[in-house]
Amino acid sequence: MRRTPARRPTMKDIARRAGVSESAVSFALNGRPGVSDATRERVRQVAEQLGWQPSTAARALSGEGAATVGLVLARPARTLGVESFFLQLVSGVQEVLADRRLGLLFQMAEDIDAECAVYRRWWAERRVDGLLVVDPRADDPRPALLDELGLPAVVIGAPDGDGGTHGAISTLWADDTGAMASIVGHLHALGHRRVTHVAGLPELAHTRRRMACLRTEAERRGLPDVTSVTTDYSDAQGAEATRRLLSGPQPPTAIVYDNDVMAVAGLAVAAEHGVSVPGELSIVAWDDSVLCRSTHPALTALTRDTPAFGRQAAHLLTALLAGEPPTRVQAPTPRLTTRESTSRA
């Protein structure tokens, strides 16, 4: 038997129950003058009893906002379900948004141009009040576009040296350079001289920072054979890169992976090749997770409070939506947690 959908309470229902006009209900619920304090309080009590909530579509049409913020991810869709970083980031974001009764509108995009097209459509449709922007790039077109559209945004992981101002845009980032330096220092102290970095997408600013820091630290410490190879962050490409490296004439004695998923895939490939970890190969993962702690051996990894990182980004965005000026915030540098996957070369 088909059930009749529950009917949402309306302003007319509130007016009937409170014994006032619909216009008085509108004034009371929207904080406008025209009704007494007693009437305003009675209307609000009745609205709460009936479970009434304002329509986000109506709010958008009236210019009061959509009560929603947007997040677009221009990465291969297959990488999202296995990488814990974004899931933890979004969980932190959602904690803050839920507390403020804001929704999160999420969408995948094929590339940066498609992402910009989504921003334009959301702006035209009044779908979002602000944006969380991830994966900054060199010569990134998104800040200028958001400035043009007038959309408040928080850029997570802003490029080094990006001192320009773009309207209501705040930035939040962690010190990738300092984090990579701590990894290289750890491996150098263990006697490793052939180190390879299995990096993420080459167009991303943080990938370039990590690769540049690796080269700088290698030169400073006199490491003769240090390289980076780029991937799409997936376990498949992480595994394939590891196979090529271990099959070469001079395989590395240590590999640094740009996420936990690729590091675990690399550990499996080492086992396939009969390469002992850490006896013959040391492995470091960029982001710590339950995967890193559950493998044998457990993986040395960079540790940070990713949900807290997400909460901080959301707080910066809600501050912008409240009319506060944009700001630039540096999060704590991830710390290296050493486990059984690294040892002396």
C-alpha positions as CSV (number, residue, x, y, z in Angstrom):
1,M,0.0,0.0,0.0
2,R,1.4,3.4,-1.0
3,R,1.9,5.8,1.8
4,T,1.0,9.4,1.6
5,P,4.1,11.6,2.0
6,A,4.1,13.7,5.2
7,R,3.1,17.3,4.5
8,R,5.6,20.0,5.5
9,P,4.2,22.7,7.8
10,T,3.7,26.1,6.2
11,M,3.5,29.6,7.4
12,K,-0.3,29.3,6.9
13,D,-0.3,26.5,9.5
14,I,1.7,28.6,11.9
15,A,-0.6,31.6,11.4
16,R,-3.7,29.4,12.0
17,R,-2.3,27.9,15.2
18,A,-0.9,31.2,16.5
19,G,-4.1,33.2,15.6
20,V,-2.2,35.8,13.6
21,S,-1.9,36.7,9.9
22,E,0.5,35.1,7.5
23,S,2.3,38.5,7.1
24,A,2.8,38.6,10.9
25,V,4.3,35.1,10.8
26,S,6.7,36.2,8.0
27,F,7.8,39.3,10.0
28,A,8.3,37.3,13.1
29,L,10.3,34.5,11.6
30,N,12.5,36.7,9.5
31,G,13.3,39.1,12.3
32,R,11.6,42.1,10.6
33,P,9.8,44.9,12.4
34,G,6.0,45.1,12.3
35,V,5.0,42.7,15.2
36,S,5.2,43.0,18.9
37,D,7.8,41.0,20.9
38,A,5.0,38.9,22.4
39,T,3.7,38.0,19.0
40,R,7.1,37.2,17.7
41,E,7.8,34.9,20.6
42,R,4.4,33.1,20.2
43,V,5.0,32.6,16.5
44,R,8.5,31.2,17.1
45,Q,7.1,28.8,19.7
46,V,4.4,27.5,17.4
47,A,6.9,27.1,14.5
48,E,9.1,25.0,16.7
49,Q,6.2,22.9,17.9
50,L,5.2,22.2,14.3
51,G,8.7,21.5,13.2
52,W,8.7,24.2,10.6
53,Q,12.0,25.0,8.8
54,P,12.7,27.8,6.2
55,S,12.8,26.6,2.6
56,T,16.4,27.0,1.2
57,A,14.9,27.6,-2.3
58,A,12.8,30.4,-1.0
59,R,15.7,31.9,0.9
60,A,17.8,31.8,-2.3
61,L,15.1,33.5,-4.3
62,S,14.7,36.2,-1.7
63,G,18.4,36.9,-1.6
64,E,18.8,35.5,1.9
65,G,21.2,32.7,0.8
66,A,21.1,29.0,0.1
67,A,22.3,27.8,3.5
68,T,24.7,25.6,1.6
69,V,28.4,25.6,0.8
70,G,30.0,23.8,-2.2
71,L,33.0,21.5,-2.7
72,V,34.2,20.3,-6.1
73,L,36.9,17.7,-6.5
74,A,38.7,17.6,-9.9
75,R,40.4,14.3,-9.5
76,P,39.8,10.8,-10.9
77,A,36.6,9.5,-9.3
78,R,38.2,6.1,-8.7
79,T,40.7,7.6,-6.2
80,L,38.0,9.1,-3.9
81,G,36.7,5.9,-2.3
82,V,40.1,4.6,-1.3
83,E,41.9,7.7,-0.1
84,S,41.2,8.5,3.6
85,F,42.4,12.1,3.6
86,F,39.4,13.6,1.8
87,L,37.0,11.5,3.8
88,Q,38.5,12.7,7.1
89,L,38.7,16.3,5.8
90,V,35.0,16.3,4.8
91,S,34.0,14.7,8.2
92,G,35.7,17.7,10.0
93,V,34.0,20.2,7.6
94,Q,30.6,18.6,8.2
95,E,30.9,18.8,12.0
96,V,31.1,22.6,11.7
97,L,28.5,22.9,9.0
98,A,26.0,20.7,10.8
99,D,26.4,22.7,13.9
100,R,25.5,25.9,11.9
101,R,22.7,24.1,10.0
102,L,24.5,24.5,6.7
103,G,24.5,21.9,4.0
104,L,27.4,20.7,1.9
105,L,27.0,20.3,-1.9
106,F,29.7,18.0,-3.3
107,Q,30.5,17.2,-6.9
108,M,33.3,15.5,-8.9
109,A,34.7,17.2,-12.0
110,E,36.7,15.9,-14.9
111,D,39.3,18.7,-14.8
112,I,39.9,22.3,-13.7
113,D,37.8,23.8,-16.5
114,A,34.9,21.6,-15.6
115,E,35.3,22.7,-12.0
116,C,35.1,26.3,-13.0
117,A,32.0,25.6,-15.0
118,V,30.4,24.1,-11.9
119,Y,31.2,27.3,-10.0
120,R,29.6,29.4,-12.6
121,R,26.4,27.3,-12.7
122,W,26.1,27.2,-8.9
123,W,26.5,31.0,-8.8
124,A,23.9,31.5,-11.5
125,E,21.5,29.1,-9.8
126,R,22.2,30.6,-6.3
127,R,22.9,27.0,-5.1
128,V,25.7,27.9,-2.7
129,D,26.7,30.8,-0.4
130,G,30.4,29.9,-0.4
131,L,33.0,27.4,-1.5
132,L,35.8,25.2,-0.1
133,V,38.5,25.0,-2.8
134,V,41.0,22.2,-2.8
135,D,44.1,21.2,-4.8
136,P,45.6,24.6,-5.7
137,R,47.6,24.7,-8.9
138,A,50.3,26.9,-10.3
139,D,48.6,29.7,-12.3
140,D,45.3,28.6,-10.8
141,P,42.3,30.3,-12.5
142,R,39.8,29.7,-9.7
143,P,40.7,32.6,-7.3
144,A,40.2,35.2,-10.0
145,L,36.9,33.5,-11.1
146,L,35.6,33.5,-7.5
147,D,36.6,37.1,-7.2
148,E,34.6,37.9,-10.4
149,L,31.6,36.0,-9.1
150,G,31.8,37.4,-5.6
151,L,31.7,34.0,-3.9
152,P,33.3,33.7,-0.5
153,A,35.8,30.8,-0.5
154,V,38.5,29.1,1.5
155,V,41.4,27.7,-0.5
156,I,42.8,24.7,1.3
157,G,46.5,24.2,0.6
158,A,47.4,27.6,-0.9
159,P,50.6,27.7,-3.0
160,D,53.8,29.1,-1.5
161,G,54.3,32.7,-2.3
162,D,50.6,33.3,-3.2
163,G,50.4,36.7,-1.6
164,G,47.7,38.1,-3.9
165,T,44.3,39.0,-2.6
166,H,41.1,37.9,-4.3
167,G,38.0,39.3,-2.8
168,A,36.6,37.3,0.1
169,I,39.0,34.4,-0.1
170,S,40.8,32.9,2.9
171,T,43.6,30.4,2.7
172,L,44.6,27.4,4.9
173,W,47.7,25.3,4.3
174,A,50.2,23.1,6.0
175,D,54.0,23.2,5.6
176,D,54.7,20.6,2.9
177,T,58.3,21.7,2.6
178,G,58.9,21.2,6.3
179,A,57.2,17.9,6.3
180,M,59.3,16.6,3.3
181,A,62.4,17.8,5.0
182,S,61.6,15.8,8.1
183,I,61.2,12.6,5.9
184,V,64.5,13.2,4.1
185,G,66.3,13.9,7.3
186,H,64.9,10.6,8.8
187,L,66.0,8.5,5.8
188,H,69.4,10.2,5.6
189,A,70.1,9.5,9.2
190,L,69.3,5.8,8.5
191,G,71.9,5.8,5.8
192,H,69.7,5.9,2.7
193,R,71.2,7.4,-0.4
194,R,68.9,6.2,-3.2
195,V,65.4,7.6,-2.4
196,T,62.4,7.8,-4.7
197,H,59.3,9.9,-4.2
198,V,56.2,8.4,-5.7
199,A,54.2,11.7,-6.0
200,G,50.6,12.6,-6.8
201,L,49.2,14.7,-9.7
202,P,52.1,16.8,-11.2
203,E,49.9,19.9,-11.8
204,L,49.1,20.4,-8.1
205,A,51.0,23.0,-6.1
206,H,51.6,20.8,-3.1
207,T,53.1,18.0,-5.4
208,R,55.5,20.6,-6.8
209,R,56.4,21.8,-3.4
210,R,57.2,18.3,-2.2
211,M,59.3,17.5,-5.3
212,A,61.2,20.7,-5.0
213,C,61.9,20.2,-1.3
214,L,63.2,16.7,-2.0
215,R,65.6,18.0,-4.6
216,T,66.8,20.8,-2.3
217,E,67.3,18.5,0.7
218,A,69.1,15.9,-1.5
219,E,71.5,18.6,-2.7
220,R,72.1,19.9,0.8
221,R,72.8,16.5,2.2
222,G,74.8,15.2,-0.8
223,L,72.4,12.4,-1.7
224,P,73.4,11.3,-5.2
225,D,70.3,9.4,-6.4
226,V,67.0,11.0,-5.5
227,T,64.1,11.3,-7.9
228,S,60.3,11.8,-8.1
229,V,57.7,10.1,-10.3
230,T,54.1,11.3,-10.6
231,T,50.9,9.4,-10.4
232,D,47.1,9.9,-10.1
233,Y,47.2,9.0,-6.3
234,S,45.5,5.6,-7.0
235,D,46.7,2.3,-5.7
236,A,47.0,1.0,-9.3
237,Q,49.5,3.6,-10.4
238,G,51.3,3.5,-7.0
239,A,51.8,-0.2,-7.5
240,E,52.9,0.1,-11.1
241,A,55.4,2.8,-10.2
242,T,56.8,0.5,-7.5
243,R,57.2,-2.4,-10.0
244,R,59.2,-0.2,-12.3
245,L,61.4,1.0,-9.6
246,L,62.1,-2.4,-8.1
247,S,62.8,-3.8,-11.5
248,G,65.4,-1.2,-12.4
249,P,69.2,-1.7,-12.4
250,Q,69.6,0.3,-9.2
251,P,66.4,0.1,-7.2
252,P,65.9,2.6,-4.4
253,T,66.6,1.7,-0.8
254,A,63.7,4.0,0.3
255,I,60.4,5.1,-1.3
256,V,58.2,8.0,-0.1
257,Y,54.6,7.8,-1.2
258,D,52.3,10.8,-1.4
259,N,49.4,9.0,0.3
260,D,48.6,6.0,2.4
261,V,46.9,4.0,-0.4
262,M,49.9,4.0,-2.7
263,A,52.2,3.2,0.2
264,V,50.2,0.1,1.1
265,A,50.1,-0.9,-2.6
266,G,53.9,-0.4,-2.8
267,L,54.3,-2.7,0.3
268,A,52.3,-5.4,-1.5
269,V,54.5,-5.1,-4.6
270,A,57.6,-5.4,-2.6
271,A,56.3,-8.7,-1.2
272,E,55.5,-9.9,-4.7
273,H,59.2,-9.2,-5.7
274,G,60.6,-10.9,-2.6
275,V,61.9,-7.5,-1.4
276,S,62.1,-7.3,2.4
277,V,60.6,-4.3,4.2
278,P,62.4,-2.8,5.9
279,G,65.4,-5.1,5.4
280,E,66.0,-4.1,1.8
281,L,63.5,-1.3,1.3
282,S,62.1,1.4,3.6
283,I,58.7,2.8,3.0
284,V,57.2,6.1,4.2
285,A,53.5,7.2,3.6
286,W,52.7,10.9,3.5
287,D,49.3,10.7,5.3
288,D,48.8,8.4,8.3
289,S,45.7,6.3,8.5
290,V,44.3,3.0,9.8
291,L,45.8,1.4,6.7
292,C,49.3,2.4,7.8
293,R,48.8,1.1,11.3
294,S,47.2,-2.2,10.1
295,T,49.8,-3.5,7.7
296,H,52.8,-5.7,8.6
297,P,55.1,-4.1,9.0
298,A,53.3,-1.0,10.1
299,L,54.2,2.0,8.0
300,T,56.2,5.1,9.0
301,A,53.9,8.0,8.1
302,L,53.3,11.7,8.4
303,T,50.6,12.2,11.1
304,R,48.2,15.1,11.4
305,D,44.7,15.7,12.7
306,T,42.9,15.8,9.3
307,P,39.4,16.2,10.7
308,A,40.7,19.2,12.7
309,F,42.1,20.6,9.5
310,G,38.6,20.3,7.9
311,R,37.0,21.9,10.9
312,Q,39.4,24.8,10.7
313,A,38.6,25.3,7.0
314,A,34.9,25.3,7.7
315,H,35.3,27.8,10.5
316,L,37.2,30.1,8.1
317,L,34.4,29.9,5.6
318,T,31.6,30.5,8.1
319,A,33.5,33.6,9.3
320,L,33.6,34.9,5.7
321,L,29.8,34.2,5.4
322,A,29.3,36.2,8.6
323,G,31.1,39.2,7.0
324,E,34.5,38.9,8.6
325,P,37.6,39.8,6.5
326,P,39.6,37.1,4.7
327,T,42.7,35.7,6.4
328,R,45.6,33.4,5.8
329,V,46.2,30.5,8.3
330,Q,49.0,28.0,8.5
331,A,48.1,24.7,10.1
332,P,50.5,22.7,12.3
333,T,53.2,20.9,10.3
334,P,52.5,17.1,10.1
335,R,54.9,15.2,12.3
336,L,56.7,12.0,11.3
337,T,55.6,8.9,13.2
338,T,58.3,6.2,12.8
339,R,57.2,2.6,12.7
340,E,58.6,-0.7,11.5
341,S,58.7,0.0,7.8
342,T,61.9,2.1,8.0
343,S,65.3,1.0,9.2
344,R,69.0,1.4,8.3
345,A,69.9,1.0,4.7
